[in-house]
Amino acid sequence: MLNNEKISAKTTQQTVRQTIQWASEQRDQFPIFSRHPEWSYLDSAATAQKPRRVIDFLQEFWCERNAPLHRGVYRLSAQVTQDYEDVREKVARFIHAGCGNEIVFCRGTTDAINLVAHSFVAPRLKKGDNILISAMEHHANFLPWQQLCQKTGAELRIIPLRKGLVEGAFRQHLQVGLDLESAEALLDDRTQFMALNHVSNVLGVINPVTDLCQLAKTKNIPVLLDGAQAIVHGSVDVKALGCDFYVFSGHKLYGPDGVGVLYGRSELLETMPPYQTGGDMIEFVSTAETTFAPPPQRFEAGTMPVSAVIGLGVAIDYFQSLPEERLLRHENTLLQLATENLRSTKSLQKVQIIGDETDLTRKVGVLSFVIEGVHPHDIGSILDSANVAVRAGHHCAQPLMADLKLTATARASFAVYNNERDVQQFCEGIEKVITMMI
């Protein structure tokens, strides 16, 4: 579970000064900012920049250690295999899984969700059953379940949103959360699965997934949590959350692209057939029959992204070197500075925050917003001319946008390397948007 409750919601001058100093020290760990010192990168919810230790490791690996996994009897291959399996154990400890055999390496969050959809849920789903998701889901945690339901005649049930308003000095901002009462009413004896995001990639809100997992458990309903946005914002304990599956990607955790993690409870993984077949996931192959390896090897067909997996281990080492309370305070301070500016500055009264919160410790460092009369793509382009990188669009969450009666938003997201100057440059850039477009 995310530990944002450890920090106070109040921003003080002292915490701002401490944040500036700490952020400066962390920013120095990311070589891209020495190349682009003028750049305010506020798109880490899409992909995070990489610290020097991850970049140096990948270069060293390809220059000095590259060898095939599991297939060589020579020393270099054996060492790579050991390093790869050591990362499996490291990931298990990182998310408090029971053991390394509960960790499957995938290409990313999307691949992990599809594995569960096709290997675990599909064989159990039939006409008249239902799957429960939320109106907040990223397409990666929406489309696999929609497709399964359409194929089998099962029903896709969607937890609706509750909406409210947060008062700013000059404008009301939209508060959005999940309707827990409706969620409980949607669960019945034909519900075969529940899949939810831990944190919304659009809104940044931390969903009450522990409560929802407990609710599902009373009805013996397995739960998958999409942790792609949560994993980099605090400690995650899959046992405390009570989920059956948890998925995340390396590239949002300051690690390499092309690698992700599926956690699954051992007793469930044991029941699942292979999702893909090929080399290195078998026990025995003959012209008559094939027997498959036990989990997790059963789900890792073909040549795995060895450097990316071991690089993920290096990224986890970096992330765990950051004091958690300091990390949370840092991101929360930046979120508060940006939010308070958008709420209270008269020149920004055309801005509406989507997914605002009265208590910002219930959010991670994501700020989604619209400007009356300006398309988010224009916002993104003008901010780019001011050296500010934000995301603009539907964020792979079109059902959520439709529910909010929006086509798109602009989204700023903060990470360990951001600082007060980034917030100032962001707010000045929005003022430039308003001056140019309104």
C-alpha positions, 0 to 999 in steps of 0.5 A, a space after each residue: 500500500 502507498 504510505 502517503 499517510 506518513 506525510 502532512 498535507 501542509 506545505 511550509 517554507 522549511 519543507 519547500 527549502 528542504 525539497 529544493 535541496 534534496 531535489 537538486 541532489 537527486 536531479 544530478 543523478 540523471 544525465 539527461 538534465 545536464 544535457 538539457 538544463 533548461 528542460 522541465 520534464 513533467 511526463 514521468 507518469 508516461 515514462 521516467 528518466 533513468 539515473 546514471 547507475 542504470 545507464 552505466 549498468 546497461 553499457 557495462 552489461 552490453 560491453 562486458 557481460 552479455 550472454 544468453 540466459 539459462 542456456 550456457 554451461 560456460 561461466 559468463 552464461 551461468 553468471 548472467 542466469 544467476 543475476 537474472 534469478 537474483 532480480 526475481 528474488 529482489 522483486 519479490 522482496 520489493 513488493 513483499 511477495 511470498 517468494 521469487 516463484 510468484 514473480 513472472 517477468 513480462 514485456 510490461 504491464 500490458 503484457 502481464 495483464 493479457 497473460 492473466 486474462 488469457 491464462 487465468 480468467 479465460 478458461 474460467 469465464 462463460 456466458 452469464 458470468 461477469 468481470 468487474 472493473 472501474 471507470 478509471 482504467 487505462 485501456 491496458 486494464 480495460 480492453 482485455 476484459 472487454 474482449 473476453 466478455 464479448 467473446 464469451 457472452 459474459 458481462 463487463 461491469 464497471 464501478 461508477 465514479 463519484 464526483 464533487 467540487 473542490 473550491 478554489 479562489 477563482 474556480 471550482 475544481 473537479 474531485 473524482 473517486 470510485 463509488 464503493 457502495 456501487 462496487 459492493 452492489 455489483 459483486 455477486 455469485 457470478 462475478 469471476 474476476 475484478 481488475 482495478 488500477 491502484 492509482 489512476 494514470 489520469 487523475 493521480 488519485 490513490 484508489 481504496 484498493 485494500 477495501 475493494 480487495 477485502 470486499 472481493 475476498 468475502 466472495 472468493 473473487 480473485 483481484 488483479 491490481 494495475 500498479 503501473 502508476 503506484 509502484 514509483 510513489 511509495 512502498 507496495 505490499 501485495 500481501 497487505 493489499 490482499 490482491 491475487 495479482 499485481 502488475 507494473 512496468 520497469 520504465 516508470 520505475 527509473 528502469 529500462 523499457 521492455 520489462 514488466 512484472 507480474 506477481 501472482 499467488 503461487 497456488 493460482 499460477 500453478 493452475 494456469 496454462 502457458 500464455 505463449 509457447 516456445 523455447 525455455 518454458 518446457 520440461 520435455 518436447 516430443 512429436 507426441 506431447 509436451 510437458 511444461 516447466 513450473 511457474 514462473 518459467 512456464 510463462 517466460 517463453 523465448 529469449 527474455 530481455 536479460 539486460 532489461 530485467 537485470 537493469 530493473 534490479 539496478 533501478 530498484 536498488 536506486 529507488 530503495 536508496 531514497 528515504 521513503 518519507 523524504 520521497 513522499 514529502 518531496 512529490 507532495 510538496 511539488 504537487 501542493 505548490 502547483 495545485 495551490 497556484 492553479 487554485 488561487 492565482 487570478 491569472 489562472 482562473 480559466 484552469 480547472 483541475 480534474 481529479 483535485 483533492 481536498 487532502 492531497 496526500 490521497 494523490 500521487 504527483 499527477 496534476 490533470 487539468 483543462 483550460 476553458 477554450 483551449 485544446 489540451 494539444 495546444 496547451 502541450 505545444 505551447 508549454 513545449 515552446 516554454 521548455 515544459 514537457 507535459 502529456 496531452 490527450 485522452 491518456 489511454 483512458 477514453 471511457 473515463 474521459 467520456 464519463 467526465 464529458 471531456 475529450 482530453 486533458 493536459 497532465 503534469 506528473 512529478 518525479 524525484 528529479 523535479 524541483 520548485 523551478 519546474 513548478 514555476 516554469 510550468 505555471 508561467 507556461 500556463 499563463 503563456 497559454 492563456 495569454 496566447 489563446 484566450 
